[in-house]
Amino acid sequence: MSSTTDATTQDATSHENIYLQGACAPVSEEVTAFDLPVIGKIPEELEGRWLRNGPNPIGEVDDPAKHHWFVGDGMVHGLRLRGGKAEWYRNRWVRGDHVADALGEKRPSGPDFGDRSSLGPNTNVAGFAGRTWAMVEAGGTPVEMTYELHTIGRNNFDGTLPGPFTAHPKYDAKTKELHAVAYAWPDLVDSLQYVVVGSDAKVTKTVSIPVPDMPMVHDMSLTDRYAVIFDLGVTVSFDRMGEGYNFPFAWNPDHECRVGLLPRDGEASDIIWCAVDPCIVFHPLNAYDTADGKVIIDVCRYDTIFVNDRNGPFRDTAPTLDRWVIDPAARRVSETRIDDRPHEFPRHNPAYGLTEHQFGYTAELDLKSHALHAKTYKTDFKTGLVTAHDYGAGRGGAEPIFVAKENSQAEDDGWLMTLVYDGNSKTSELHILEAADMSAAPVAQIQLPQRVPIGFHGNWVADSSVAPD
């Protein structure tokens, strides 16, 4: 393996804030490495990039005790696979004004909704319309990147996005559209935006959705009939802002929690609002319509969050895996617990998006070590059986990304790509697992040249989707 490194100004330090330590601690260098060591064999049909994004503050954080994990300069990590080899690894800060200034570079160009250009998007990265996009929640404009992860600039979908965007758009493979629900405090104090982006990366529809209290809406769901809006228990908190925290959202016990079904061809007045017990959902799995007009969504559900933990999501209540059946006729949500263990970062076979699925994949949260993930779970929603892949003591897998095999016939005929952090050696690997057999040893373990912070979200982007430059 050979590598090159670009040094930066950040030193490794220790803070009481757990989201700046251990598996979550920022890295201080941009690294390029080639011909990475592999244990096992990388499937040759995997040709493309595994990409991952997360917060990675450059330099020292001003006030670690009041720093929130969700706030920080974005850094994208990428691993290029081709011909059964791990050709290269790269990590690059997504250039916002703050990073560009710290590195002595020219600030990135492009439109900037709500003057959010200080930080580069830090939440997700994906391929769409032949391009690579870094995205952030809370309204920031996406940043377009090159195949090799250099920042091109902010891009509001070629001038067609009139307002905010999100880190969690949903893709409809039938229409080749992205659907998103965005919030943007303080620019939108009383509304959300539903946004549809066509296959040519041009916005085709926006709907303003009035809401009270300015809720945090991290994600949404999509079915053939509806865009699903989660108006749940975390809202803007002036108390939290007054305490000096840099993330102005907190649990609001007085906020009426509800789920909205917006017909995909409708307007805000057409939304069917259904009350739900107090909770917060960051991440739904899949959603689909039933023949009798209901909507089914599997979610990772917290009872409360951001109550005592003012720095992140892991120290209040644990997320459980639940199934919601939404009845628009009765305006009622029925909730069923699937599993009590702590599940987060749910994924499924994307070929089954918007249709009934049997399997889902999640990361277990090891609450003793807070931010360290542990096992990878596979849930069979038909039988209720939950099976696990255990990485060993002190090791944990992050968000599992499902990649279907060529000409696959079964829903679970594919691989799971999982970032694995080893707390014993403070190193990271990418593991490729057989999704059909969670008890089997990894198909391949790719040793990464530096630790990759746990971060948030990523995707497998095949070269057939986004071609090399």
N, C-alpha and C positions, 0 to 999 in steps of 0.2 A: 504494500500500500504506500502511495506517495501522497503528500499533502502540502498545501501552502496555507499560510495564516496571515490575516490582516489584523494587527493588534489595535485595540481601542483603549479608551480611557478608564474602563471599569475594572475595579479590583474585587476579588471575592471577599465578602465580609459576612458576618453572622448577625442576625437580627432576631428579636423576639417574635416578629411577624412570621408565622409558619409558611406563608405564601411567598416568602423571599428566601426560604431555606430548602435544603434537601432536594427532593424531586422537583420542586418549583423554582429553585434558585436560578436567577438569570445566568447566562454564560456571557463571557466578556470578549469573545473573538468571533470573527467571521472566518470560517474554515472551508477550504476546498480540498477534497481528498478523492483519489482515484483508486480503482481496483481494490475494493474493500474485501476483507477476509470473510469467508462464508463457511459456516458449519452446515453440512447437508447439501441440498441441491435446489437452486432457484428454478421454478418451472419456466421453461423456455418461452412459453406463450405469453408470459408477463413482459410486455414491452411498453414502457412508459415511466411515469414518475409517481412515487409515493410522496405526498406533500402534507405538511403539518404547520399550523400557525399557532402562536400563543404570545402572551405578554412577556417582554424581555427588556425591562428598563435599561437604558444606556446610562452609565455613570451612576453616581450615588442617588438613591431616592431621598427626597427632601426630608420627609418625616416618616420613617419606616413604621412607626406605631400606628399611623393613621393612613397608611397606604393600602388601597384595596387591590386585590389580585386582578380584578377586571380592568384596571387602569394601568397602562404601561405601553411602551413602544412595541409595535408588532415585530416579530421575527418569524420568517418562514424557513422551514427545513425541508430539503428535498433529497430524494434518493432515486437515481435513474437506474432502471433495470433493463437489460437487453441481452438476448442470447444466453440466458442462464447466468449472467454475471451482474454484479453490482458495480456499474461503470463509474459512478461518481456520487459523492455526497456534497451538498452545499448548504450553508445557512446564511441568510442575508436579512438584515433589518429591512423592513418595509419603510422606505424613506418617507417620513413626514418632516416637518420643519425642524422639530427637536433633534432628530437623528442627524439630519443633514448639517445642522449647525454644529453638533458635537463632533462630526467627522470632517468638518471644514469643506463640505461639498455645497454645490448649488442646490437651493431648495427645489423640490419637485414642482412641476407645472400642473395645470389643470384646474377645473372648477372645484370649489370647496363649499359644500353646503354648511351653513351655520358656523363658519369660521372654525372648523374642526381640524385644521391642517397640522396642528402641532404634533400629534401622534399618528404614526402609520397604523392602518387597520391591524388588529391583533387577535381576531377571533376565529376566522375561517379562511380557507384558500381552496379554490376549485377551478376546474376548466369549464368554459361555456363559450359557445359560438367561436371556437377555434382559438380562444385566448385564455390566459391565466389571470385570475382575479383574487386579490386579497380583500377580505371584507371584515367589517366591524359592526357590532350592534350599536344602537342608540343614534343612528342617523347618519354616520359618516359616509362620505363618497367612496366607492370602491377604488382601489388602486390596481392598475394593470401592471403585470410583471412579464419579463421575458421568460423564455423556456428555462434559462439558466438562472432565473430568480433575481435579475436586476430590475429595479423600479423603473418603469416607463413614465408613470405619472398618474395623477388622479383622473378618473374617467367616469363621467356621469352618463354612461351608456350613449356615448357619442352625442351628447347635448340634449338627450330626450328625457332625462330624469329631472323632474321639476322640484323635487324635495329630497327627503331622506331615504336611506336604504337600510338593509339589515345584514346580519351575518348568516342568517338561516333561511335563504330562499328555498322553495320546494320546486323540483323539476317534474314536469309532466312529459313523459316520454312520447305520449300520443301527439300532443300539440307542439312539443319541443319548446315550451315556454317555461320561464321562471315565474313563480308567484311568491310574493313577500308581504309581510306585515311589519311596518317599521314604526318606532317611536323615536322622539327626538327632543328631549328636554335640554335647554329651556325654549327651544325654537317653536315647538308645538306644545302648548301647555294644556290643551283640552281635547286633543284628537290624535288618532293614529292614521297611518297611510297604508292602504292596500295598493300594491304595485304589481303590474304584470309586464314582463319583458319578453319580447318575441324572439324567435330563433336567430334573428339578425342582430341581436343585442340592442334593439330599440324598444323603448317603453311604449306599450300600446294602451295602457289603461292605468288610471289612478283613482282611488276613492278615498275621500276623507271620512273618518269614522269618529264621531264624537264620543268621548269617554270622560268620566269624572276622575279626579285625583291624580292623573298622569301615571298610569301603571307602567311597570317594567314589563315589556313583552319580548322576551328573549327569542321565542320561536313561534311557529304557527304550524298548522296541518292543512293538508289539501286532499280533497276527494274529487271524484268526477263531477259532483254537484256543487260542492261548497269550498270556500276558503274558511278555515276555522280560526277564530280569534280567541286567544287566552287572556282574559281580563281578570287577573288573579291578585293575590294578596300582598304584593310588593309594589309600593308607590313612592313617588317623590317625598322626601322627608326633610322639612326645613329644620327639624331638631338635629338630624344627622349633619346637615350642612353647618349648623351653628356650632357643632362640636369640632369642626375643622377637618372632617373626613373628606377625601377627594372622590368619593362615590356617593351621590346624594339620594340613594334609595334605601328603604328599610321596610320591614314587615309592618303592615297597617291592619290591625285587628278590626277596624271599623269599615274597611272597604268591602263592599258587596262583591263576592267572587262569582264569576259567570263565564260561560263559554258562548261565543257567538257563531252562528252559521250564516255566512254571507253567500248567497247564490253567486256563482262565478260570473253570471251575466247581470247581476243586480247592483243596487246602490245601497248606501248606508241605511236607508229607511226600510230595506227589505231584510235586514239582519234579524234572525230568530235568536233571541237571547235566552239562555237556559241557566238557571241558578245551579251552583255547585258548592259543596262544603268548602270552608276556608282551607286554602292550600296554595302552593306555588308549584308550577311545572316549568322547569327549564327546557326539557327535551321530551317531545313525544317520539314514539317509534314510527309506526306506519298508521295510516287512517284509510278507511274505505266505507262506501255506502252499502247498505243491505237492501235486499229486495223489498222489504216492508217499509223502507223510507228512513230507517235509523242510520246513525253514523257510529262506527266503532273506532276507538283510538286507544292504543296502549301507551302509557305514560310512565315516566319516573316522577313520583309525586312526593313532595315534602309537606309535612304538616305546617311547619313554619320555617323561616329562614331570615337571616340578617336581623336577628333579635339581639343575641349576645355576641355573635361573631360579626364584628364590624369590618373585617378584612377579607372575608370570602364566604363560601357557602357550606363549609364542611363541619362546623362546630355547633350547630343548633340541633336539627333533627336529620335523621338519615332518610334518603329517598327509597321508597319501595316501588315495586313494579305492579301497576294497577291497570285494569281495563275499564274504560269508560264507554258506556253505551248511551248515546245522546238521542233522545226521542223528540224531534222538533214539533210533533203534534201536541204532546203533553208538556213541552218545554221543561223536560226533566232529564237529569244525568244520573244514571245508575252506575255505581262504582263497585268493582269487585277486586279484591286483593289477589294478585297472582303469586307473589312471593314477598316474604317479609325481609329478606336479606337486602343489603344496600346496593341497588342497581343504579348506574348512571351511564351517560353517553351511549344511548341505544342506537343500533343500526340494524338494517335488514337487507335482504337481497333486493337491489334497486329494480330488478326486473319485475318484482311484485309490488312496486309502489302503486298506491291508489287501488289495489285489489286485495282480496283476502289473503293474508299470509299465515303460514304455520309457524315460522321460526323468527326469533329475534336474538340479537347478540348485545351484551352489555358489559361494562367494566364494573367489577366489585370495588366499593370504596372500603379501604382499611381504615376504619375510624380511629383506631388506636394511634396510627401514625398520621392521621388527618388527611393530608394531601396525597399520600401514596396509594395508588391503585393496587389491587391484588389480583384475584383470579379473573378470568374471562368466562362469562356465563353464556350458555345457549339455552333459550327457553322454547319449549314446544307448547304453543298456545292451544293446541288441540287436546293434548294429554295433561298439561300442567307440569310436565317433567322439566326440571332445571338441571343441566349438567355443566360441569366446570372444567376448565383447563387451569391447572395450578403451575405457576412458574417457579415455585420453590420459596423457601424462607427468605424474607427481605427483598423479594422481587415482585413486581407487579406490572400488569399490562394496562395501557391506556385505551382510548376509544378503539374498538375493533371495526375495521373497514372490510366489508364483504366484497369480494371480486369473484364473479361467476366464471366457471371454466368454459372454454369454447365448447359449443354444442351440448351444454349441460341439459339434463332432462329433469333432474330433481331440484327442488327449491334450495336445498342445502349443498348442492354439488358445486363447491367453490372453495376459495381460500379466505381466511381471515388474516389481514395484515395488522399487526399490533406493535406499537412502540412499547418496549419493555425496559423499565428502569431497575437497575440492580443497586439496592441501597447498601449492599456489603462492599462493593467495589466502586460505587459512585459512577457507574458507566451505563451506557444505553445500547440496546440492540433493536433491530427490527426482526420480529418473528413472523413467519408465514406458517399458518396452521391449516390443517384439513378441517373445514367447517363441518363435514359429515361425521367426524370422529374426534371429539374434543379430548379424548383420553390419549390420543396418539402423540408421540414426540413431534416437535416442529418439523415441517418439511425443510425449512431453512432458517438459520439464525445469522443475520448479517450484522457484523460488529461495526458500530459507528465510531468515527474517530474522536468524538467528544460526547459528553453527556448532553442529551436533548431534554430540556425542561418539559414537564408533563404537559403544559399548555392546554389548548382547548380542542380544536377541530382540524380535520384534514380529509383528504380524499385520495383515491387512486385515480390518476388522470392518464389514460392510455394515449400512446402516440397517435392512434387513430382518431382521438378526440381533439388533442392539441399537438400539432406536429412540431418537431424540433425547429428552431430558428434556422 
